[in-house]
Amino acid sequence: MRTQFPAGFVLGAATSAYQIEGAVDEDGRGPSIWDTFVRRPGRVVGGHHGDVAIDHYHRFAEDVAIMADLGLTAYRFSVSWPRIQPDGSGNINPKGLDFYKRLMDELLSKDIQPWLTLYHWDLPQTLEDRGGWPERDTAYRFADYAAAVHEALHDRVHTWATVNEPWCAAFLGYASGEHAPGRREPENALKAAHHLNLAHGLAVQAIRPSRVGGCVNLYAITPATDDPRDVAAAKKIDGLQNRLFLDALLKGTYPDDIPINPVSGDMEVISAPIDVLLVNYYSRYIVSGTEPGRASASAAPTDSGSPWVGAEDVAFLDGGRPVTAMGWEIDADGLREVLTRVARDYPPIPLVVSENGAAFDDVLDDGRVRDADRIAYLDAHLEACRAAIDEGVPLEGYFAWSLMDNFEWAWGYGKRFGLVHVDFETQRRLPKDSALWYADIIRQNERHEPTDS
């Protein structure tokens, strides 16, 4: 019998708006920083863009039917801020809200819980033109947007998430320049990180009394040796990647080794109580302050700087593990490690694995995608979730990334994370072997309905 979870454990899949929706200039949607970024030569592999993506905006009913066929109990998606507020503030676009109402009505008709993320990196371009996330005012504009979306959709949403992976938005967007808006301004990246945290806290206030949480991407981080310089390197990266956000959201402080000086009262807003912490996990970092290695955790597909503000000298080493098509080392036990760490080192909070998955070089052959590597990846990480629960972690759910192949940011359409194969020319959807395997896991879990952990 495969891994079994406690009764009520959520088994779902996740996507994000810019990666799947398309329809970037339909029904009043304004431009986002990604619409601008993809037009700049050399920023995205192959000059790819999300203008059509996988056309989810027009095909959402078909996509929900696929979710229902797989037996998903929940679907995590993001709302496009410029689809709701084309100018980033002020007037609300009713056609934008209507799309998400129709999407969630379709989900609810199939008994699939809607888990809504307010921000997955598609800042309205008008706000970037005013300075973007390094400007404090952007956090207040986000709070207004959160309040408007909540007022319109609160009766349909099961769980709200505020900001997806603020580390990426801040440091890939404003330090390395690998992601939109493509700036390389280390000092402003730290300001952006703080304002993204502040935006989270202000949005929590706006969403109450609905069920709401923050969403962070965590890594297991290991020093290459016990040499003090390697240990110090690991602490630097852990501070920037993990503690900067965990400490702020759950303790109301910033680590002593992170140079951020918040305005008085900010930390109380940022650390307002939440109902759940969403954790995205993909890999482990092995770092060194003594040995040569890569300058970043993984090779960016385009020219970019370092995202590691104040830790540019740290080297990332290969651990000798198998890797995904992204070059990310596969380390399922790292997921157990980060979950048990949060449960051990921070105030009690229910946890959900809100993203976990892998890109592989999938081949469509004779009407089938035999993605055994992805099945093995998902199986190992679900086992890690079960192990964490057995160690007392209050883990309530797991979302595979991603439901469907889609636009993979600076990598364009060359990296496939999906459980469902998408032909980007015809938009034909085809569940991969991993999707059928995952559906079987869901069915087994529902059939056995274990009552204890």
C-alpha positions in Angstrom: 0.0 0.0 0.0 1.3 3.4 -0.9 1.8 6.3 1.4 -1.4 7.1 3.3 -2.2 10.4 5.0 -4.6 11.5 7.8 -8.2 12.0 7.0 -8.8 15.3 5.3 -5.3 15.6 3.9 -5.4 17.8 0.8 -3.9 16.4 -2.5 -4.0 19.0 -5.2 -2.0 20.7 -7.9 -0.9 24.3 -8.6 -0.4 26.8 -11.4 0.0 30.6 -11.7 -1.8 33.2 -13.8 0.9 34.4 -16.2 2.2 30.9 -16.8 -1.1 29.5 -18.0 -3.8 32.1 -18.8 -2.7 33.9 -21.9 -5.3 36.5 -23.1 -2.9 39.3 -21.9 -4.8 42.1 -23.7 -8.4 40.8 -23.4 -11.3 42.0 -21.4 -9.5 45.0 -19.9 -6.4 43.4 -18.6 -3.5 45.8 -18.3 0.2 45.0 -18.8 2.3 43.4 -16.1 6.1 43.5 -15.6 6.3 40.1 -17.3 4.6 41.4 -20.4 7.3 44.1 -20.6 10.2 41.8 -19.6 9.5 39.1 -22.3 9.8 41.7 -25.0 13.4 42.6 -24.2 15.8 40.7 -26.4 17.8 38.0 -24.5 15.6 37.9 -21.4 13.7 34.7 -22.1 15.0 31.7 -23.9 13.7 31.6 -27.5 12.0 35.0 -27.1 9.1 33.1 -25.7 6.2 35.0 -24.0 2.9 34.4 -22.2 0.6 36.1 -24.6 -1.2 32.8 -25.2 0.6 30.5 -22.8 -1.7 27.5 -22.6 -4.9 29.5 -23.2 -6.4 28.6 -19.8 -8.4 31.9 -19.9 -10.5 30.3 -22.7 -10.1 26.6 -21.7 -10.6 26.7 -18.0 -13.7 24.5 -18.1 -11.7 21.8 -20.0 -8.9 22.1 -17.5 -11.2 21.8 -14.5 -12.7 18.7 -16.1 -9.2 17.2 -16.2 -8.7 18.1 -12.5 -12.0 16.3 -11.7 -11.0 13.3 -13.7 -7.8 13.1 -11.7 -9.7 13.4 -8.5 -7.9 16.5 -7.2 -9.3 17.7 -3.9 -7.9 21.2 -4.3 -6.5 23.5 -6.9 -4.1 26.3 -6.1 -4.0 29.2 -8.7 -3.1 32.8 -8.7 -5.1 35.9 -9.7 -3.6 38.3 -12.2 -3.3 41.6 -10.5 -3.4 43.6 -13.8 -6.5 41.7 -14.8 -8.2 43.0 -11.7 -6.6 46.5 -11.6 -5.2 47.3 -15.0 -3.4 50.4 -13.6 -2.3 48.7 -10.3 -4.7 50.9 -8.3 -8.1 52.6 -8.5 -10.8 51.2 -10.6 -11.6 47.5 -10.5 -12.1 45.6 -13.8 -15.4 43.7 -13.5 -14.6 41.4 -16.4 -11.4 40.3 -14.7 -13.2 39.4 -11.5 -15.9 37.6 -13.5 -13.3 35.2 -15.0 -12.2 34.1 -11.5 -15.8 33.8 -10.4 -16.5 31.5 -13.3 -13.4 29.5 -12.7 -14.2 28.9 -9.0 -17.8 28.1 -9.7 -16.6 25.4 -12.1 -14.2 24.1 -9.4 -16.9 24.1 -6.7 -19.3 22.2 -9.0 -16.7 19.5 -9.1 -16.0 19.5 -5.4 -12.5 20.9 -5.8 -11.4 23.5 -3.2 -10.2 26.8 -4.7 -6.9 27.9 -3.1 -6.3 31.5 -4.3 -2.9 33.2 -4.4 -3.0 36.9 -4.7 0.4 37.6 -6.1 2.6 35.3 -8.3 5.0 37.9 -9.7 2.8 39.7 -12.2 3.1 43.3 -10.8 1.1 45.8 -12.9 3.6 47.7 -15.1 2.3 51.0 -14.0 3.4 50.3 -10.4 6.9 49.3 -11.6 7.0 52.5 -13.5 6.6 54.2 -10.1 9.4 52.3 -8.6 8.0 48.8 -8.1 8.5 46.7 -4.9 11.5 48.8 -3.6 8.9 51.6 -3.1 6.9 51.3 0.1 3.7 52.5 -1.6 3.5 49.3 -3.6 2.7 47.4 -0.5 -0.3 49.6 0.2 -1.5 49.3 -3.3 -1.3 45.5 -2.9 -3.4 45.8 0.3 -6.1 47.7 -1.7 -6.0 45.1 -4.4 -6.3 42.3 -1.8 -9.3 43.9 -0.2 -11.1 44.3 -3.6 -10.5 40.7 -4.6 -11.6 39.5 -1.1 -14.8 41.5 -1.2 -15.7 40.0 -4.6 -14.6 36.4 -4.1 -14.5 35.6 -0.4 -17.6 33.4 -0.6 -15.9 31.0 -3.1 -12.3 30.7 -1.8 -11.2 27.9 0.6 -7.8 29.3 1.5 -6.1 32.6 0.6 -2.3 33.0 0.1 -0.8 36.5 -0.1 2.6 36.6 -1.8 4.1 33.6 -3.6 7.8 33.1 -2.9 8.8 36.7 -2.0 12.4 35.6 -2.3 12.1 35.2 -6.0 10.1 38.4 -6.5 12.7 40.4 -4.6 16.1 38.8 -5.4 15.5 37.4 -8.9 13.6 40.5 -9.9 15.7 43.2 -8.4 19.2 41.7 -7.7 20.1 39.1 -10.3 17.7 40.4 -13.0 16.8 36.9 -14.1 13.1 37.6 -13.6 10.9 40.6 -14.3 11.5 43.5 -14.0 15.1 42.6 -14.7 16.9 45.0 -12.4 20.3 44.4 -10.8 20.1 46.7 -7.8 21.1 44.7 -4.6 20.2 47.4 -2.2 16.8 47.8 -3.8 16.3 44.0 -3.7 16.5 44.1 0.1 13.9 47.0 0.1 11.7 44.9 -2.1 12.0 41.9 0.2 10.8 44.0 3.1 8.0 45.6 1.2 6.8 42.2 -0.1 6.7 41.1 3.6 4.8 44.2 4.5 2.4 43.6 1.6 1.7 40.2 3.0 0.9 41.6 6.5 -1.3 44.4 5.1 -3.2 41.8 2.9 -3.8 39.6 5.9 -5.5 42.5 7.5 -7.6 43.0 4.4 -8.6 39.4 4.0 -9.8 38.7 7.6 -11.8 36.9 8.7 -11.1 34.4 5.9 -8.5 31.6 6.2 -5.2 33.1 5.0 -1.5 32.3 4.9 1.8 33.3 3.6 3.8 31.3 1.0 7.6 30.9 1.2 10.1 28.8 -0.8 12.4 27.0 1.6 15.6 25.1 1.0 17.5 22.6 3.1 21.0 24.3 3.3 24.1 22.3 4.2 27.7 23.5 4.7 30.1 21.6 2.5 32.3 20.8 5.6 32.5 21.8 9.2 35.1 24.4 8.4 33.9 27.6 10.0 34.0 29.4 6.7 31.7 26.9 5.2 29.4 27.1 8.2 29.3 30.8 7.9 28.5 30.6 4.2 25.6 28.3 5.0 24.3 30.7 7.6 24.4 33.6 5.0 22.4 31.7 2.4 20.0 30.4 5.0 19.5 33.9 6.2 18.6 35.3 2.8 16.6 32.3 1.6 14.8 31.1 4.7 15.1 33.1 7.9 14.5 36.5 6.3 10.9 35.4 5.6 10.2 32.8 8.3 11.5 35.0 11.1 9.5 38.0 9.8 6.2 36.2 9.3 6.3 33.9 12.3 8.4 35.8 14.9 8.1 39.5 13.9 11.8 40.0 13.6 14.5 40.1 11.0 17.7 38.0 11.5 20.6 39.9 12.9 22.7 39.1 9.8 20.2 40.6 7.4 20.6 44.4 6.9 17.0 45.5 6.9 15.8 48.3 9.2 12.0 48.4 9.1 9.9 51.4 9.9 8.5 51.3 13.4 5.4 49.1 13.5 6.1 47.2 10.3 7.0 44.0 12.0 3.8 43.9 14.0 1.9 44.1 10.7 4.1 41.5 9.0 3.8 39.0 11.8 0.0 39.3 12.2 -1.3 35.8 13.0 -2.0 33.6 10.0 -3.9 30.3 9.7 -1.5 28.3 7.6 2.0 28.6 6.2 2.4 27.5 2.6 5.8 25.9 1.9 7.3 25.5 -1.6 10.2 23.0 -1.8 12.4 21.9 -4.7 15.9 21.1 -3.6 18.9 21.3 -1.2 21.8 23.8 -1.3 25.3 22.7 -0.4 27.4 25.8 0.1 31.0 26.7 0.8 33.1 29.7 1.7 36.3 27.8 0.9 35.8 25.8 -2.3 35.2 27.0 -5.8 31.7 26.3 -7.2 28.9 27.9 -9.1 28.1 31.5 -8.2 24.4 30.8 -7.9 22.3 27.8 -6.9 21.6 26.9 -10.5 22.7 28.2 -13.8 20.4 30.9 -15.1 19.3 30.5 -18.8 20.1 34.1 -19.6 22.7 36.6 -18.6 22.1 37.6 -15.0 23.8 38.8 -11.8 23.9 37.2 -8.4 20.7 37.1 -6.3 22.7 36.6 -3.1 22.9 40.1 -1.7 25.9 40.4 0.6 26.8 36.7 -0.1 28.1 36.9 -3.6 31.3 35.1 -2.5 29.5 31.9 -1.5 29.9 28.9 -3.8 27.2 26.4 -4.5 28.5 22.8 -4.9 27.2 19.7 -6.5 26.1 17.1 -4.1 26.4 14.2 -6.5 22.6 13.5 -6.6 20.5 13.0 -9.7 19.2 16.2 -11.1 16.0 17.4 -12.9 16.0 19.0 -16.3 16.4 22.3 -14.5 19.7 21.1 -13.0 18.2 21.0 -9.5 19.4 18.2 -7.3 16.7 15.7 -6.2 16.7 15.5 -2.4 13.4 14.4 -1.0 14.7 14.2 2.6 15.3 17.9 2.4 11.6 18.4 2.3 11.2 16.5 5.5 14.1 18.5 7.0 12.5 22.0 6.2 9.1 20.9 7.5 10.4 19.6 10.7 12.6 22.7 11.1 9.6 25.0 10.9 7.7 22.9 13.3 10.6 22.8 15.7 12.0 26.3 15.6 8.9 28.5 15.1 5.6 29.1 16.8 3.0 26.3 16.1 1.4 26.8 12.7 -0.4 24.3 10.3 1.7 23.7 7.2 0.9 22.8 3.6 3.4 21.9 0.8 2.0 24.3 -1.8 4.5 23.5 -4.6 6.7 20.5 -5.2 7.6 19.0 -8.6 10.2 18.5 -11.3 10.9 19.3 -14.9 12.1 16.3 -17.0 12.7 15.9 -20.7 9.3 14.4 -21.4 8.7 12.6 -24.7 5.2 12.1 -26.2 5.4 8.7 -27.8 2.4 6.8 -29.3 -0.1 9.0 -27.4 1.6 8.6 -24.0 4.2 10.3 -21.8 6.0 7.7 -19.8 7.5 10.0 -17.2 8.8 7.5 -14.7 11.3 10.0 -13.3 8.6 12.3 -12.3 6.6 9.5 -10.7 9.7 8.5 -8.6 10.2 12.2 -7.7 6.7 12.7 -6.5 6.6 9.4 -4.7 9.8 10.2 -2.8 8.5 13.6 -1.8 5.1 12.3 -0.7 7.0 9.8 1.5 9.0 12.7 3.0 5.6 14.4 3.8 4.5 11.2 5.5 7.7 11.0 7.5 7.3 14.6 8.6 3.8 13.9 9.8 5.1 10.9 11.7 7.6 13.2 13.4 4.8 15.4 14.6 4.7 18.1 11.9 1.1 19.5 11.5 1.1 19.0 7.7 -2.3 19.4 6.1 -1.8 19.0 2.4 0.4 18.7 -0.7 0.2 20.4 -4.1 2.1 19.1 -7.1 3.8 21.6 -9.3 2.5 21.9 -11.9 -0.9 20.7 -13.1 0.0 21.4 -16.7 3.1 22.2 -18.8 3.3 25.9 -19.1 5.5 29.0 -19.5 8.5 28.5 -17.2 9.6 32.1 -16.8 13.1 32.9 -18.2 13.2 29.3 -19.5 10.2 29.9 -21.8 8.4 26.7 -22.9 11.5 24.5 -22.9 11.0 23.0 -19.4 8.0 20.9 -18.6 6.8 20.5 -15.0 3.3 19.4 -15.7 1.3 16.3 -14.7 -0.6 17.0 -17.9 1.3 17.3 -21.2 0.4 20.4 -23.4 1.1 20.6 -27.1 1.9 24.3 -27.2 0.9 24.5 -30.9 -2.5 22.8 -30.7 -3.2 23.3 -27.0 -4.1 19.6 -26.7 -4.0 18.3 -23.2 -2.9 14.8 -22.3 -2.4 13.4 -18.8 1.0 11.9 -18.4 1.7 8.6 -16.6 2.5 10.7 -13.6 -1.0 12.3 -13.6 -2.6 8.8 -13.7 -0.3 7.7 -10.9 -1.2 10.7 -8.8 -4.9 10.1 -9.4 -4.4 6.6 -8.1 -2.7 7.9 -5.0 -5.7 10.2 -4.4 -8.1 7.4 -4.8 -6.2 5.1 -2.4 -6.1 7.8 0.2 -9.8 8.5 0.0 -10.7 4.8 0.1 -8.7 4.1 3.2 -9.5 7.3 5.1 -7.0 6.9 7.9 -8.0 8.5 11.1 -4.7 9.1 12.8 -1.2 10.2 11.9 
